[in-house]
């Protein structure tokens, strides 16, 4: 990919799913090269209904508008993996100051007989918003279907067997996060930003269009590049786990959400979906990514081991 390219490419997932062989090949090449160059790609034609996204935003905005005492009743998970996480609790790796955000986590729901039902924390649902459960789980499922197709395209890019990535996320510990960045306060720490520079933990992230701008990625030239998505688009980025299994051929790109500078000091809401493997999946370098020019960089470890390590680094898991 040309080093003069200064805008994250846009691809249409319909070209991979229902396109001609030539359209499918172009999608795979553009998608893979964009992830390799930027760690990011914008996606349209993804099949996630815009009405479902809008209703999810509406309901989560209603939740975050509740009083703090009410919201704190739903902060029950010690590692913040489910339910509410209060303002400033999470910080970026190697950062001492908390991010200027509060958020809510929705995880996978499994039947009691499932082997992972006792491993994953139970979801928490606010009594004040009875509709939220069905809407949030519907969005979770829709984003996961989209993620599975994108993972198939990634397997095609590396000329791997179908399912090479998708099998890692079957019944995985994926998370839908609803984030509220409140208006800035005159009393906040001057070092604090809405989301300090960081990399995602997981394989890939699907980010529905946010309600305001602010997302930026760090380019290979060391410059910050705004990542804007229009209504109906999804931004996808690669996380630490994908960088690990691809031996950094696809980087986990540093990104941030900056404080507003245009005078519009208003709330910002976003809905990222973090695609995680199942806990016992071993994160190991793909054979095709271990070459004399790029020898294996990391020892194998399980997804659960890696997740717990990262949760400690960002302040959500203690000890």
C-alpha positions in Angstrom: 0.0 0.0 0.0 1.3 3.4 -1.0 2.9 5.4 1.8 1.1 8.5 0.3 -2.3 7.1 1.3 -3.6 9.3 4.1 -7.1 8.0 4.5 -8.3 4.7 5.9 -9.8 2.8 3.0 -13.5 2.0 2.7 -14.6 -1.5 1.6 -18.0 -3.0 0.9 -18.6 -6.4 2.6 -21.2 -7.2 0.0 -18.4 -7.6 -2.5 -16.9 -10.4 -0.4 -20.2 -12.1 0.4 -22.0 -11.8 -3.0 -19.6 -10.2 -5.4 -18.0 -11.6 -8.5 -14.6 -13.4 -8.1 -12.9 -10.2 -9.1 -14.8 -8.1 -6.6 -14.2 -10.7 -3.9 -10.4 -10.7 -4.6 -10.3 -6.9 -4.6 -12.1 -6.9 -1.2 -9.7 -9.4 0.3 -6.6 -7.5 -1.0 -7.9 -4.0 0.1 -9.1 -5.2 3.5 -5.9 -7.1 4.3 -3.6 -4.4 3.1 -5.5 -1.7 5.0 -5.1 -3.7 8.2 -1.4 -4.2 7.5 -0.8 -0.5 6.8 -3.1 1.2 9.1 -4.4 -1.5 11.5 -7.8 0.0 10.5 -10.4 -0.3 7.7 -13.8 1.2 7.2 -16.6 -1.2 6.2 -20.0 -0.6 4.6 -22.5 -3.2 3.3 -22.0 -5.0 6.6 -25.6 -6.1 7.2 -26.0 -4.6 10.7 -29.3 -2.7 10.7 -29.0 1.0 11.2 -32.3 1.0 13.3 -30.8 -1.5 15.7 -27.7 0.7 16.1 -29.8 3.8 16.7 -32.0 2.2 19.2 -28.9 0.8 21.1 -27.5 4.4 21.3 -30.8 5.7 22.5 -31.2 3.2 25.3 -27.6 3.5 26.5 -27.9 7.3 26.5 -30.9 6.9 28.7 -28.9 4.7 31.1 -25.9 7.0 31.3 -28.3 9.9 32.1 -29.5 8.2 35.3 -28.1 9.4 38.6 -24.7 8.1 39.7 -26.2 6.3 42.7 -28.5 4.3 40.4 -25.7 3.5 37.9 -23.4 2.3 40.7 -25.9 -0.4 41.7 -24.9 -2.1 38.5 -21.1 -1.9 39.0 -20.8 -5.5 40.4 -18.0 -7.1 38.4 -14.6 -6.7 40.0 -12.8 -6.7 36.7 -15.4 -4.6 34.9 -16.2 -7.4 32.4 -19.9 -7.0 32.7 -22.3 -4.2 33.7 -21.3 -0.7 34.6 -17.8 0.7 35.0 -17.7 4.1 36.5 -16.1 7.3 35.2 -12.3 7.4 35.3 -11.8 3.8 36.5 -10.0 2.5 33.3 -6.7 4.0 32.2 -4.6 3.2 29.2 -1.6 0.9 29.6 1.3 2.8 31.3 -0.9 5.8 32.1 -1.5 6.9 35.6 -4.5 9.1 34.8 -7.9 7.6 34.2 -9.7 8.1 30.9 -12.6 10.6 30.8 -15.3 8.0 30.2 -17.8 5.6 31.8 -19.1 2.5 30.1 -21.3 -0.6 30.1 -20.2 -4.1 29.1 -22.4 -6.8 27.6 -21.0 -10.3 27.1 -22.1 -13.6 25.6 -25.1 -15.3 27.0 -24.8 -19.1 27.2 -27.2 -21.8 28.4 -26.4 -23.2 31.9 -25.3 -26.5 30.4 -22.6 -24.9 28.3 -19.0 -25.6 29.5 -18.2 -21.9 29.6 -21.4 -20.8 31.4 -19.5 -20.9 34.7 -16.4 -19.2 33.3 -17.9 -16.1 31.8 -19.5 -13.5 34.2 -23.2 -13.2 34.0 -24.6 -10.1 32.3 -26.1 -7.4 34.3 -29.3 -5.6 33.2 -30.7 -2.3 34.6 -34.3 -2.6 35.8 -34.9 0.9 34.7 -34.6 0.0 31.0 -36.3 -3.4 30.4 -35.9 -3.1 26.6 -32.1 -2.8 26.8 -31.4 -6.6 27.2 -33.1 -7.6 23.9 -31.7 -4.7 21.9 -28.1 -5.0 23.2 -28.1 -8.8 22.7 -29.5 -8.3 19.2 -26.7 -5.8 18.4 -24.2 -8.3 19.9 -25.4 -11.0 17.6 -25.5 -8.8 14.5 -21.9 -7.5 15.1 -20.7 -11.0 15.7 -22.1 -12.2 12.4 -20.4 -9.4 10.6 -17.1 -10.1 12.5 -17.3 -13.8 11.4 -17.4 -12.7 7.8 -14.5 -10.3 8.2 -12.5 -13.1 9.9 -13.2 -15.3 6.9 -11.9 -12.5 4.6 -8.7 -12.3 6.7 -8.2 -16.0 6.4 -8.5 -15.6 2.6 -5.9 -12.8 2.7 -3.4 -15.1 4.3 -4.4 -18.0 2.0 -5.5 -20.0 5.0 -8.2 -22.6 5.2 -11.7 -21.2 5.8 -12.4 -20.8 9.6 -8.7 -20.4 10.5 -9.6 -17.3 12.5 -13.3 -17.8 12.9 -12.8 -21.0 14.9 -10.8 -19.1 17.5 -13.8 -17.0 18.4 -16.5 -19.7 18.6 -18.2 -19.1 21.9 -15.5 -16.6 22.6 -15.4 -14.0 25.4 -16.5 -11.1 23.1 -17.7 -7.9 24.5 -20.1 -5.1 23.4 -19.1 -1.9 25.1 -21.3 1.2 25.3 -19.1 4.2 26.1 -20.2 7.7 27.4 -17.6 10.5 27.3 -19.3 13.3 29.3 -18.7 17.0 28.6 -15.3 18.1 29.9 -15.1 19.6 33.4 -13.1 22.6 34.4 -12.0 20.5 37.5 -10.6 17.5 35.7 -6.9 16.6 35.6 -5.3 18.6 32.8 -3.4 15.4 31.7 -6.6 13.4 31.2 -8.2 12.7 27.8 -11.3 10.9 26.7 -9.3 7.8 25.8 -5.5 8.0 26.1 -3.4 6.4 23.4 -3.8 2.6 23.5 -4.1 -0.6 21.6 -7.0 -2.9 21.8 -6.6 -6.3 23.5 -8.6 -8.6 21.3 -8.5 -10.0 17.8 -10.5 -7.4 15.9 -12.8 -4.6 17.0 -16.0 -3.5 15.2 -16.9 0.1 16.0 -20.3 1.5 15.0 -20.2 5.1 14.0 -19.9 7.3 17.1 -22.1 10.3 17.8 -19.2 12.7 17.5 -15.7 12.9 16.0 -12.5 12.4 18.1 -11.1 9.0 17.1 -7.5 9.2 15.8 -4.9 6.5 14.9 -1.1 6.8 15.0 0.4 6.4 11.5 3.7 4.7 10.7 5.1 8.1 10.2 4.3 9.0 13.8 1.4 11.4 12.9 -2.1 11.3 14.3 -4.8 10.7 11.6 -8.5 11.3 12.2 -10.7 8.2 11.5 -14.1 9.3 10.5 -17.0 7.0 9.7 -20.2 8.1 8.0 -23.6 7.0 9.2 -24.0 3.3 8.4 -20.3 2.5 8.3 -18.3 0.4 10.8 -14.7 1.0 11.6 -12.7 -2.2 12.1 -9.3 -2.3 13.8 -6.8 -5.0 14.7 -6.0 -5.8 18.3 -3.0 -7.2 20.3 -4.2 -10.8 19.9 -4.3 -10.6 16.1 -0.9 -8.8 16.0 0.4 -11.7 18.1 -0.8 -14.6 15.9 0.2 -12.8 12.7 3.7 -12.0 14.2 3.1 -8.2 13.8 2.4 -8.5 10.1 -0.9 -6.9 11.1 -0.1 -4.4 13.8 -2.2 -3.5 16.8 -2.3 0.2 15.9 -2.2 2.8 18.6 -5.3 5.0 18.7 -7.0 7.5 21.0 -10.1 9.6 21.4 -9.1 13.3 21.8 -10.9 15.9 23.8 -13.1 18.2 21.7 -11.3 21.3 20.5 -14.1 23.0 18.4 -16.0 24.4 21.3 -18.7 21.8 21.1 -18.2 20.5 24.7 -20.9 17.8 24.5 -21.2 14.2 25.4 -19.8 11.6 22.9 -21.2 8.0 22.7 -19.7 5.0 21.0 -20.4 1.3 20.6 -17.3 -0.9 20.0 -17.6 -4.7 19.8 -14.4 -6.4 20.9 -14.0 -9.8 19.3 -12.3 -12.3 21.6 -11.3 -15.9 21.3 -12.5 -18.6 23.7 -10.4 -18.6 26.9 -8.5 -21.8 26.2 -7.5 -20.8 22.6 -3.7 -20.7 22.3 -2.4 -17.5 20.8 0.5 -18.8 18.7 2.2 -17.5 15.6 0.7 -18.7 12.3 3.2 -20.8 10.4 2.9 -18.5 7.4 3.9 -15.5 9.5 7.1 -17.1 10.9 9.7 -16.5 8.2 13.5 -15.9 8.1 12.8 -12.2 7.5 10.2 -12.1 10.3 11.0 -14.8 12.9 8.6 -15.6 15.7 8.4 -12.8 18.2 6.2 -14.2 21.0 5.8 -17.5 22.9 2.4 -19.1 22.9 -0.1 -18.4 25.7 -3.8 -18.7 26.1 -6.3 -16.0 25.4 -7.4 -16.0 29.0 -3.8 -15.5 30.2 -3.3 -12.6 27.8 -6.6 -11.0 28.7 -5.9 -11.1 32.4 -2.4 -9.6 31.8 -3.9 -6.7 29.9 -6.8 -6.1 32.3 -4.2 -5.6 35.1 -2.3 -3.2 32.9 -5.3 -1.0 32.3 -6.5 -1.0 36.0 -9.6 -3.2 35.7 -8.2 -6.3 37.3 -6.3 -6.0 40.6 -3.6 -8.3 42.0 
